[in-house]
Amino acid sequence: MRRFAAITFAMLSATSLCAQTTVPATPEAGQKLTVIHAGALLAQPGKAPRGPSTIIIRGDKITAVRDGYVDAEAGAHVIDLKDQFVMPGLVDMHVHLWGIGGDPMRDRLTALNRDDADDMLFAVSNARITLDAGFTTVRDLGGSPRGMRALREGVERGDVAGPTIINAGSGISVSGGHADGTNGMAESFAEALHQHQINTCDGPDDCRRAVRQQVALGAQVIKYMSTGGVLSNISGGLGRAMTDEEMSAIIDTAHGLGRKVATHSHAAAGTKAAIKAHVDTVDHGSFIDDEAIQLFKANGTWLVPTMLAPRAALEQARAGLLPPAVIPKAEEAAAAAFASHSKAIAAGVKIAFGTDTGVSKHGENAREFALMVKAGMTPAAALKAATVNAAEALGRESAIGTIETGKDADIIAISASPLDDVTRMETVDFVMRHGVVHKAAGKRQAFPAD
């Protein structure tokens, strides 16, 4: 068997090498040329927008950005956005595409007769809705490890319309923690599920194992739970859940495998411990004190506020859509989060855009912008958080976040400047991802130049 595998591998390697050496195509051979005429262009969020501009795209990459409306080459596809405000595709650092999102009662009622095939179809729909809302890249922080990997690859092949996905697989949790799927179950069901659950860990060695298994299943980023969570069906609060040793084991192992790490954290004690262990992003950060702010700034750690999430959870809890154990936690988080985020913004903590969509409804991600502005950010800073900052936090600033030569052709357009009214981001008219138009502005379709 080993000899057969070795021979097969050698044959595949030889075939691959032959294919690479016998196709001398140049980078531009066979690639479609697209020209966008933009009425106003926010090429680099955080800086002033440009006036009428031309974006030249070959294949899936931007090849030039020029002032004014440049005549297109013969055969090029021209997209007329002269009455639109054009900017880079948006990045959401915290979504949950897998399964039913934003409808907790339906999710609970169908959980026992829904399997991965059902949840994949929901995820495919959620991905398209998210892309249509202008989000061309997302960091998915919790779903089926293998399912999200398959969805990510389906998007990259062009089989499925959706944003670029950086997936975490299942969030890593201690037993009884926020991502322990047995929480609230009857004992017999909990025992059955626990035998198949690989994302829970207790002690540093077990936590190293949990990270490695998520990576083996295709995780591109690791998420773990520093504290309890609002939506866990367990009465435990939002306090710290992991020891220093467990956090360090998770983060060091992930970094050693080339993965960044996000932590779900509400309580200040969990946030501070995570930052000291060199986590890359703190997501939620509902309770932030002065010491935590100092640590954020000293370590350059990103805060992903997810301001939509506590509001959505509180609305759902008060409407009776969530288990009773959730209600006091939702009340507590919603009451503290806005003040904590406002304090962090005022202090100059680095902010990257994220929503925790899946708690709220998919496609409504851009409602986060108005909450960020209400908490003290300017519209320009909020837009930068969802483009330049998020790209840097992901380690993908060389590919996304701005409209510049050499970057991915991820481009959106809206009817007027969001720098005057950030709620305009809630209605995106045009979406291009990797040079492919997924949503056209009105009747403005790509057409060949004369």
C-alpha positions as CSV (number, residue, x, y, z in Angstrom):
1,M,0.0,0.0,0.0
2,R,2.8,2.4,0.9
3,R,4.6,1.5,-2.3
4,F,1.4,2.2,-4.3
5,A,1.0,5.5,-2.6
6,A,4.6,6.5,-3.3
7,I,4.3,5.6,-7.0
8,T,1.0,7.5,-7.3
9,F,2.5,10.6,-5.6
10,A,5.5,10.4,-8.0
11,M,3.2,10.2,-11.0
12,L,1.1,13.1,-9.9
13,S,4.2,15.2,-9.1
14,A,5.6,14.4,-12.5
15,T,2.4,15.3,-14.2
16,S,2.1,18.5,-12.3
17,L,5.7,19.5,-13.1
18,C,5.2,18.7,-16.8
19,A,2.0,20.9,-16.8
20,Q,3.9,23.7,-15.2
21,T,6.8,23.6,-17.6
22,T,4.9,23.2,-20.9
23,V,2.5,26.1,-20.5
24,P,4.5,29.3,-21.1
25,A,1.5,31.6,-20.7
26,T,2.3,35.2,-19.7
27,P,0.4,36.6,-16.7
28,E,-1.9,38.6,-19.0
29,A,-2.6,35.9,-21.5
30,G,-6.3,35.2,-21.8
31,Q,-7.3,37.5,-19.0
32,K,-10.3,39.8,-19.4
33,L,-9.6,43.5,-19.4
34,T,-12.2,45.5,-17.4
35,V,-12.3,49.3,-17.0
36,I,-14.4,51.0,-14.3
37,H,-15.2,54.7,-14.6
38,A,-15.9,55.9,-11.0
39,G,-17.6,59.3,-10.2
40,A,-15.8,59.4,-6.9
41,L,-13.2,57.0,-5.6
42,L,-12.2,56.2,-2.0
43,A,-9.1,54.3,-3.1
44,Q,-7.5,54.4,0.3
45,P,-10.0,54.7,3.2
46,G,-8.7,57.0,5.8
47,K,-7.5,59.4,3.1
48,A,-9.5,61.9,1.1
49,P,-11.5,60.5,-1.8
50,R,-10.6,61.2,-5.4
51,G,-12.8,62.7,-8.0
52,P,-13.6,61.1,-11.4
53,S,-11.3,58.1,-11.8
54,T,-10.6,55.1,-13.9
55,I,-9.7,51.6,-12.4
56,I,-8.1,49.2,-14.9
57,I,-8.5,45.5,-14.1
58,R,-6.9,42.5,-15.8
59,G,-8.3,39.2,-14.7
60,D,-8.8,39.4,-11.0
61,K,-6.2,42.1,-10.2
62,I,-6.1,45.9,-10.4
63,T,-3.4,47.0,-12.8
64,A,-3.8,50.8,-12.7
65,V,-5.8,53.6,-11.1
66,R,-5.9,56.9,-13.0
67,D,-7.4,60.3,-12.7
68,G,-10.3,61.1,-15.0
69,Y,-12.1,58.9,-17.4
70,V,-9.5,57.1,-19.5
71,D,-10.6,55.6,-22.9
72,A,-10.7,51.8,-22.8
73,E,-8.8,49.6,-25.1
74,A,-10.7,47.9,-27.9
75,G,-12.4,44.8,-26.5
76,A,-12.3,45.9,-22.9
77,H,-15.4,45.6,-20.7
78,V,-16.4,49.1,-19.5
79,I,-18.4,49.5,-16.3
80,D,-20.1,52.9,-15.9
81,L,-20.1,54.0,-12.3
82,K,-19.8,57.7,-13.0
83,D,-22.7,58.6,-10.7
84,Q,-21.5,56.3,-7.9
85,F,-19.2,56.4,-4.9
86,V,-16.6,53.6,-5.4
87,M,-14.5,52.1,-2.7
88,P,-12.8,48.8,-1.7
89,G,-14.8,45.7,-0.9
90,L,-15.7,45.5,2.8
91,V,-14.2,43.0,5.4
92,D,-16.2,41.6,8.3
93,M,-13.9,40.1,10.9
94,H,-16.6,38.1,12.7
95,V,-19.4,36.2,11.0
96,H,-21.0,32.8,11.3
97,L,-22.2,31.6,7.8
98,W,-22.9,28.0,8.8
99,G,-26.5,27.1,9.3
100,I,-29.5,29.3,10.2
101,G,-28.4,32.7,11.2
102,G,-30.3,35.5,13.0
103,D,-33.4,33.2,13.6
104,P,-32.7,31.5,17.0
105,M,-36.1,30.0,17.5
106,R,-36.1,28.3,14.1
107,D,-32.5,27.1,14.7
108,R,-33.5,25.5,18.1
109,L,-36.7,23.9,16.8
110,T,-35.0,22.3,13.8
111,A,-31.6,21.3,15.4
112,L,-32.4,17.7,15.9
113,N,-33.6,17.0,12.4
114,R,-31.0,19.1,10.6
115,D,-27.7,17.8,9.5
116,D,-24.6,19.2,7.7
117,A,-26.3,19.0,4.3
118,D,-29.1,21.3,5.4
119,D,-26.7,23.7,7.1
120,M,-24.5,23.8,4.1
121,L,-27.4,25.0,2.0
122,F,-28.1,27.7,4.5
123,A,-24.4,28.7,4.4
124,V,-24.4,28.9,0.6
125,S,-27.4,31.3,0.8
126,N,-25.8,33.3,3.7
127,A,-22.6,33.7,1.7
128,R,-24.4,35.1,-1.3
129,I,-26.4,37.5,0.8
130,T,-23.2,38.7,2.6
131,L,-21.5,39.3,-0.8
132,D,-24.5,41.3,-2.1
133,A,-24.2,43.5,1.0
134,G,-20.7,44.5,-0.1
135,F,-18.6,42.3,2.1
136,T,-16.1,40.7,-0.2
137,T,-14.0,39.1,2.6
138,V,-15.1,37.6,5.9
139,R,-13.5,35.8,8.8
140,D,-15.9,33.0,9.8
141,L,-15.4,32.3,13.5
142,G,-17.5,29.2,14.0
143,G,-19.1,26.5,11.9
144,S,-18.5,23.0,10.7
145,P,-14.8,22.7,10.3
146,R,-15.0,20.6,7.1
147,G,-18.1,22.2,5.8
148,M,-16.7,25.7,6.0
149,R,-13.5,24.6,4.4
150,A,-15.6,23.1,1.5
151,L,-17.6,26.4,1.2
152,R,-14.4,28.4,1.2
153,E,-13.0,26.3,-1.6
154,G,-16.2,26.4,-3.5
155,V,-16.2,30.1,-3.5
156,E,-12.6,30.2,-4.7
157,R,-13.4,27.8,-7.6
158,G,-16.3,30.0,-8.6
159,D,-18.9,27.3,-7.9
160,V,-20.6,29.3,-5.3
161,A,-21.1,33.1,-5.1
162,G,-19.7,34.5,-1.8
163,P,-17.0,36.4,-0.1
164,T,-13.4,35.3,0.4
165,I,-13.6,33.2,3.6
166,I,-11.0,32.9,6.3
167,N,-12.4,30.1,8.4
168,A,-11.8,29.1,12.0
169,G,-13.6,25.8,12.1
170,S,-15.1,25.2,15.6
171,G,-14.2,27.5,18.4
172,I,-12.0,26.0,21.1
173,S,-13.5,25.9,24.6
174,V,-13.0,24.3,28.0
175,S,-15.7,21.8,29.1
176,G,-18.7,23.8,30.1
177,G,-17.4,26.8,28.2
178,H,-19.1,28.9,25.6
179,A,-18.4,26.5,22.6
180,D,-19.1,23.3,24.5
181,G,-22.0,21.9,22.4
182,T,-23.3,19.8,25.3
183,N,-24.3,22.8,27.4
184,G,-27.9,22.5,28.5
185,M,-28.5,19.0,27.1
186,A,-30.0,16.1,28.9
187,E,-27.2,13.8,30.2
188,S,-27.8,11.0,27.8
189,F,-27.6,13.4,24.8
190,A,-24.6,15.2,26.2
191,E,-22.6,12.0,26.7
192,A,-23.3,10.9,23.1
193,L,-22.2,14.3,21.7
194,H,-19.2,14.6,23.9
195,Q,-17.7,11.4,22.3
196,H,-17.6,13.2,18.9
197,Q,-16.7,16.7,20.1
198,I,-13.0,17.6,19.4
199,N,-13.1,21.4,20.1
200,T,-13.3,21.1,23.9
201,C,-10.1,20.9,25.9
202,D,-9.0,20.9,29.5
203,G,-5.4,21.6,30.4
204,P,-2.6,22.9,28.1
205,D,-1.7,19.7,26.4
206,D,-5.3,18.9,25.5
207,C,-5.7,22.5,24.2
208,R,-2.7,22.0,21.9
209,R,-4.4,18.9,20.6
210,A,-7.6,20.9,19.9
211,V,-5.7,23.5,17.9
212,R,-3.9,20.9,15.8
213,Q,-7.1,19.1,15.0
214,Q,-8.8,22.3,13.8
215,V,-5.8,23.1,11.6
216,A,-5.9,19.5,10.2
217,L,-9.5,20.0,9.3
218,G,-8.7,23.2,7.3
219,A,-8.9,26.1,9.8
220,Q,-7.0,29.2,8.5
221,V,-7.5,31.0,11.8
222,I,-8.0,29.8,15.4
223,K,-10.8,31.0,17.6
224,Y,-11.0,30.2,21.3
225,M,-13.2,31.2,24.2
226,S,-11.5,33.2,27.0
227,T,-14.8,33.8,28.8
228,G,-18.3,32.6,29.0
229,G,-20.8,33.6,26.3
230,V,-24.2,35.2,26.0
231,L,-25.8,32.6,23.8
232,S,-24.6,29.5,25.7
233,N,-27.5,27.6,27.1
234,I,-25.9,27.5,30.5
235,S,-26.4,29.7,33.5
236,G,-22.7,30.4,34.0
237,G,-21.9,34.1,33.5
238,L,-19.5,36.0,31.2
239,G,-16.4,35.6,33.4
240,R,-13.0,34.2,32.6
241,A,-13.1,30.5,31.6
242,M,-9.5,29.5,30.7
243,T,-6.2,29.5,32.7
244,D,-3.1,31.3,31.6
245,E,-1.5,28.0,30.6
246,E,-4.4,26.9,28.5
247,M,-4.5,30.3,26.6
248,S,-0.8,30.3,26.0
249,A,-0.9,26.7,24.7
250,I,-3.6,27.6,22.2
251,I,-2.0,30.8,21.0
252,D,1.6,29.5,20.8
253,T,0.5,26.3,19.0
254,A,-1.6,28.3,16.5
255,H,1.1,30.8,15.8
256,G,3.6,28.0,15.4
257,L,1.3,26.6,12.7
258,G,1.1,30.0,11.0
259,R,-2.4,30.8,12.2
260,K,-3.6,34.0,13.7
261,V,-5.8,33.7,16.8
262,A,-9.1,35.4,17.7
263,T,-10.6,35.2,21.2
264,H,-14.2,35.5,22.2
265,S,-14.0,37.6,25.4
266,H,-16.5,39.5,27.5
267,A,-15.1,39.9,31.0
268,A,-12.1,42.2,31.4
269,A,-10.1,39.4,33.2
270,G,-10.3,37.2,30.1
271,T,-9.5,40.0,27.8
272,K,-6.4,41.0,29.7
273,A,-5.1,37.4,30.1
274,A,-5.6,36.9,26.3
275,I,-3.7,40.0,25.4
276,K,-0.8,39.0,27.8
277,A,-0.7,35.7,26.0
278,H,-0.4,37.6,22.6
279,V,-3.7,36.9,21.0
280,D,-4.2,38.7,17.7
281,T,-7.8,40.0,18.1
282,V,-10.2,40.3,21.0
283,D,-13.7,39.9,19.7
284,H,-16.6,41.5,21.7
285,G,-14.7,43.1,24.6
286,S,-17.9,43.9,26.4
287,F,-16.2,44.8,29.7
288,I,-13.0,46.9,29.2
289,D,-11.2,48.7,32.0
290,D,-8.2,51.1,32.0
291,E,-5.7,48.3,32.5
292,A,-7.2,46.4,29.5
293,I,-6.9,49.6,27.3
294,Q,-3.2,50.0,28.3
295,L,-2.6,46.4,27.3
296,F,-4.4,46.8,24.0
297,K,-2.2,49.7,23.1
298,A,1.1,48.4,24.4
299,N,0.7,45.1,22.5
300,G,-0.9,46.5,19.4
301,T,-3.9,44.0,19.8
302,W,-6.9,44.6,17.7
303,L,-10.4,45.0,19.2
304,V,-13.3,43.7,17.1
305,P,-16.3,45.3,18.9
306,T,-19.2,43.4,17.2
307,M,-21.6,46.1,18.4
308,L,-24.6,44.6,16.6
309,A,-24.4,41.3,18.5
310,P,-25.5,42.3,22.1
311,R,-28.3,44.4,20.7
312,A,-29.6,41.6,18.5
313,A,-29.2,39.1,21.4
314,L,-31.1,41.3,23.8
315,E,-33.9,41.9,21.3
316,Q,-34.2,38.1,20.8
317,A,-34.0,37.3,24.5
318,R,-36.8,39.9,25.4
319,A,-38.9,38.4,22.6
320,G,-38.7,35.0,24.2
321,L,-36.6,33.5,21.3
322,L,-33.7,32.5,23.5
323,P,-33.4,30.1,26.5
324,P,-34.0,31.6,30.0
325,A,-30.3,31.2,30.9
326,V,-29.4,33.6,28.2
327,I,-31.5,36.6,29.3
328,P,-29.5,37.9,32.2
329,K,-26.2,37.6,30.2
330,A,-27.7,39.5,27.3
331,E,-28.9,42.2,29.6
332,E,-25.5,42.5,31.2
333,A,-23.5,42.5,28.0
334,A,-25.7,45.0,26.2
335,A,-25.6,47.4,29.2
336,A,-21.8,47.4,29.3
337,A,-20.6,47.0,25.8
338,F,-21.4,50.4,24.4
339,A,-19.6,52.2,27.2
340,S,-16.6,49.9,26.9
341,H,-16.3,50.3,23.2
342,S,-16.7,54.1,23.4
343,K,-13.9,54.2,26.0
344,A,-11.6,52.1,23.8
345,I,-12.2,54.2,20.7
346,A,-11.5,57.4,22.6
347,A,-8.3,56.0,24.0
348,G,-7.0,55.1,20.5
349,V,-7.3,51.2,20.7
350,K,-6.9,49.7,17.2
351,I,-10.3,48.8,15.9
352,A,-11.2,46.3,13.1
353,F,-14.8,45.9,11.8
354,G,-16.8,42.9,12.9
355,T,-20.4,42.1,13.5
356,D,-20.9,38.6,14.8
357,T,-23.5,38.2,12.0
358,G,-25.4,35.0,12.5
359,V,-26.5,36.4,15.8
360,S,-28.0,39.2,13.8
361,K,-29.3,38.6,10.2
362,H,-27.0,38.0,7.3
363,G,-26.9,40.9,4.9
364,E,-27.4,43.5,7.7
365,N,-23.7,43.6,8.5
366,A,-23.4,47.3,7.5
367,R,-25.7,48.4,10.4
368,E,-22.5,48.1,12.5
369,F,-21.2,51.4,10.9
370,A,-23.8,53.6,12.5
371,L,-23.1,52.0,15.9
372,M,-19.4,52.6,15.5
373,V,-20.0,56.3,14.7
374,K,-22.4,56.6,17.7
375,A,-19.6,55.2,19.9
376,G,-17.2,58.0,18.8
377,M,-15.7,57.0,15.4
378,T,-15.9,59.3,12.4
379,P,-17.4,57.8,9.3
380,A,-14.0,57.9,7.7
381,A,-12.5,55.9,10.6
382,A,-15.4,53.4,10.6
383,L,-14.9,52.8,6.8
384,K,-11.1,52.4,7.4
385,A,-11.9,49.8,10.1
386,A,-13.8,47.7,7.6
387,T,-11.1,47.9,4.9
388,V,-7.5,49.0,5.7
389,N,-7.6,48.0,9.4
390,A,-9.3,44.7,8.8
391,A,-6.9,43.8,6.0
392,E,-4.0,44.4,8.3
393,A,-5.6,42.5,11.2
394,L,-6.0,39.5,8.8
395,G,-2.4,39.8,7.6
396,R,-3.8,40.3,4.0
397,E,-3.0,44.0,3.5
398,S,-0.9,43.2,0.4
399,A,-4.1,41.9,-1.4
400,I,-7.2,43.7,0.0
401,G,-8.3,46.8,1.9
402,T,-7.5,49.5,-0.8
403,I,-7.8,50.0,-4.5
404,E,-4.2,50.0,-5.7
405,T,-2.2,48.4,-8.4
406,G,-1.5,44.7,-7.8
407,K,-4.4,44.2,-5.3
408,D,-7.4,42.0,-5.7
409,A,-10.2,43.6,-7.7
410,D,-12.7,43.6,-4.8
411,I,-14.7,46.8,-5.4
412,I,-18.1,48.1,-4.3
413,A,-20.1,51.2,-5.1
414,I,-23.0,53.1,-3.4
415,S,-25.1,56.0,-4.6
416,A,-23.5,58.8,-2.6
417,S,-20.6,59.4,-0.1
418,P,-20.9,57.6,3.2
419,L,-18.5,60.1,4.6
420,D,-21.5,62.4,4.9
421,D,-23.9,59.7,6.0
422,V,-22.5,56.3,7.1
423,T,-25.9,54.6,6.9
424,R,-25.6,54.8,3.1
425,M,-23.3,51.7,3.5
426,E,-26.5,49.7,4.3
427,T,-27.5,49.9,0.6
428,V,-24.7,48.8,-1.7
429,D,-25.5,49.1,-5.5
430,F,-22.5,47.4,-7.1
431,V,-20.3,44.5,-6.0
432,M,-17.2,43.0,-7.7
433,R,-15.1,40.3,-6.2
434,H,-11.9,39.2,-7.8
435,G,-12.8,41.0,-11.1
436,V,-16.3,39.3,-11.3
437,V,-19.4,41.5,-11.1
438,H,-21.8,39.9,-8.7
439,K,-24.2,42.8,-8.3
440,A,-24.7,45.5,-11.0
441,A,-25.7,49.1,-10.2
442,G,-29.1,49.6,-11.8
443,K,-28.9,48.6,-15.4
444,R,-25.2,49.4,-15.7
445,Q,-23.9,46.1,-17.0
446,A,-20.4,45.5,-18.3
447,F,-20.2,45.9,-22.1
448,P,-17.5,45.8,-24.7
449,A,-15.8,49.0,-25.7
450,D,-16.1,50.2,-29.3
